[in-house]
């Protein structure tokens, strides 16, 4: 994995000059407030500063370092903004399972490889497919409105595509441990039924290796060892435009360390990228160390 270490204070100052003014305005009148109000303002000021630092790091990384003139793409970079050490890392959504497009084989393989039984893996996969399809007919082991009612739930499947991966927690048969295992390896943005293993992170490659070794559900599995990660940078110029990416921004100097995430679609050198959603604070601590594929 290629990494960069750059001091981008000069570039970042251009994008966040107004931060100082904003924070100064927030401080006006603070001394006349109560202790509780002062703490609230201080918390708001800190949160605003953190978000602006993260936004600036993304702009600097995507504008200057993700893709360069030598036709190379980078998977991560360390930037320094206003004396803050910030890490930006890239995950390719096409190297993940799209829960709106992938079939039973990929979804159930992910569940089974996390340590669940075959019956559980197939029933969760069918329930996910039933959540996103437009009919009220449940799959072989799936769940539609009747099954949700039988489970004393006051909601049923959307019967429409997942709007976010966070919806997975509402699927019948999902529990917190399984949700945490699946979350880093799924997406709603790739728009692909299969996973491009050459773009996958190690845990996803281990899932694919498990499915290949066990010939899971008779799927057309490819040997991950024959798909080298990361992809060839020689073809990056043609392969990148149109791809959806997850950017993870880590404010390394904060205690506890603060992590933000942003989904974008890379449009090319001129347009750079389009946001697919808001910048979000990463709230869930994904304990993939408890999943079978973790090393």
N, C-alpha and C positions, 0 to 999 in steps of 0.2 A: 504494500500500500504506500503510494507516494504521499509525502507530507511536505508542507511548506512552513517555514517560520519567517514571518515578515513583520516589520515594524511599520504599521499603517497609520500612525497617529496623524500624520499630515493629511492623508486622504480622508480619514474619519472625521477630522475637524471640519471639513467642508460639509459633510452630511449632517453633523449634529451641532453646529454652531448655535442654533436656536435653543439647544437643550439648556444652556446656561441661563438664558433669558427666562425660559419656562420655569426652571427650578427657582430662580430668583423671585418670580411672581408668586409662586406657591408659598414662599417664605414671608411675604408681606403680611403683616398683622398677626403673625404667629405668637409673638410675645404677649399679645393681649388676650389670647385664648386660654381656656382651662387646660389642665394637664391632660385630660382625656382627648380633647380636641387637638392639642399639640402632638400627641402620640399618633392620632389618626392622620394628621397632615404629614408627619415624619414618615409614616408607613406609605402613604400615597406618593410622597416624593421619592422614596427609595424604589418603589415599584415602577414609577414612571422612568426613573433613571435606568433601571435594569432593562426595561423594554426598549428604550431608545438605544442603549448600548448594543442589545441583541439585533435590533433593526439595522444599525449602522454596520455591524459585523457582517450581516447577510449581504448588504449592498456592496461592501468592499470585496467580499469573497466572490460573489457571483459576477461582479463587474470586472474584476481584475485577475482572479486566480482559478476559478473553476475550469475555464477553458482558455488556453493560450494560443498564441500565433503559430506555435509549432505543432498544432493539431493534437494536443494532449489535454486530457481531462484529469482533474485531481479529486481524490476522494476525501480530502480533508486539508485544513490549513489552520495554523495558529496565527492570530492577528493580535495586535496590541493597539488599543484605543483608549486615549486619555489615561495612560498608565494602568489600564486594565488588561489582563491576559484573558483572551477569549478564544475558544476553540469552535470551529465550524466543521461538521462532518456530514457527508452525503450518503444517503441510502437510495438505491434505485428501486422504484416501485415495480418495475417489470421483473425484478428478482424476487418478488413476493407473490403470495396468493391473493388474487382479486376475489373477494367474497361475493361480488356481484356477477362474476363471469366464470370462475372456475367450477369444474364439475365435482361430482361425488368423490372421485379418486383422490384428487389433490387435497381437498378439505379433510376427508377422513384420514388420509395419510398423516397430515399434520397433527390431528388429534391422537391417532394411534401411536405416533412416534414420540409423543409427549408422555407416554406411559399408560394410556387408557386402553381398556379392552376393545376388542373388535366390535362388539355390539354397541358400546358407547360411541366409538368413533363413527360408525355408520349412522347411528341415530342422530348424533349432533350434526353431521354433515347433511342429512336429510332435512333436519329442522332448519338449518341455515338456508337451504335451497327453498324450503316452503315459506320462509320469511320473505324472500325476495320475489318469488313468482307471483303471478297475478291471479291464480285460481285458489279455490278453497279445498282442493283435493290434496290430501297429504301424501307424501312419498312413502315408500315401503316401511320405513321406520321413523317417518317425520312427524310433524306437528302443525296442525292448523288450529283454527279458533276453538274447536271442540276440545282438543287436548289441552289448550291453555286454560279453558274454563274448568276442566276436570282437575287441573293443578291449582285451582283457586286463585288464578291470576286475573286481574281486572283489565287485561289487555290481550290482544292477539297479535299475530304476525302482521307486518306492514302490508304484505302482498304488493310490494313495490321494492325497487332497489334500495340497498342500504345507503343512507346518506353519509354515514361515517362509520369507521370501524368500532367506535364506542357503542353502537347499537348491538353489537354481539352479546353484550352482557345481559340483554333482555331475551335472548333466544332460549327456548325451553331446553333444559338439559345442561346449560352453561353454568359453571360455578366460578368463583373468583380465581382459584388456582389455574384452571384451564384457560380462562380469559387472559390472565397475565402471561401464560405461555404463548398463546396465539397472537396477542396484540402486536409484538414487534415484527411478526412475519406475515401480516396480512395488510391489504390495502383496498381502497375503492377507486383508485385512480389509474391503474395500469391498462384497464379495458382489454385484458388478455385472458383467455381461458387457461393457458398454460403458463408455467414459470420459466423465464430465461435464466437457467442456473448460473451462467457465466456472469450474471449481474447480482447474484445472491450473496448475502452475508453468510459466514460460516454456519450458524445454526440452521438456516434454510438448506444449505448444502448437506448438512447431516440428516435432515429430514428426507431429502431426495435420495441420499445414499441408503438410508434405511428402507425406503420404498423400493429402490432398485434391488437391494439384496434379498428382500422378502417377496419380490414380485407382487406387491400389494394390489389386490383387487384386479389383477391382470392388466394394469395400466401400461401405457407405452413409456416406460421409464428409461431415462438415459443415465449412463454412468457419470456422476459428477466429476470423477477424476479426469474425464476426457474434455471437460469444459473448464478451462483455466480461468481463475479469478485473480485480478480484475480483467476486464476485456482488453483487447488490443487497442492501444492508444493510437495506432496508425490509422484506424478507421473511425476515430472518435468524431470527426467532423460530420460524417454522414449518419452516425448512429445516434447522436445526442439530440438533435432537434425533435421536439415533440414528446420527449420522455418526461415522465413525472418523477419528481425527486422529493425525498423527505430531508430537510435540512435540520440538523440538531445543533443548537447553539449552547455552548456551556460557558457560563461565567465562572472561570476557574478560581478567581480571587475571592469569591463570596463564600462565607461559611454560614449555613451549609451551602454547598455548591448549587447554583441555580441553573436549570436546563430549560430551554425553550425549543419548540418544534414548529416548523412551517412547511406545508406542502406547496410545491411550486411545479410549474411545467416549463421546461427549458425551451425557449423559442429560437435560439440562435444568437450569434454574436451581436447583431444589431439591436434586437429587441430584448435580448438576454433571457428574461423569465417573466412568467405570469403567476400571480398568487392564486392558489386553489382554495384558500381558506385563511382565517386569521392566524396571527402568531399566538401560540398557546403555551402556557406554562405546563411543563410535563409533571403531572400530578401523580401518576401511577408508577409505583416502584415495581418494575417487571422482574419478578424473581425467576428468571429462566434457569438459574442454577438448580432449581428443583425439577426441571424438565429433563426427560431422559436424554435428549440429544446434547445437553450442555456438557462441556468437557470439565 
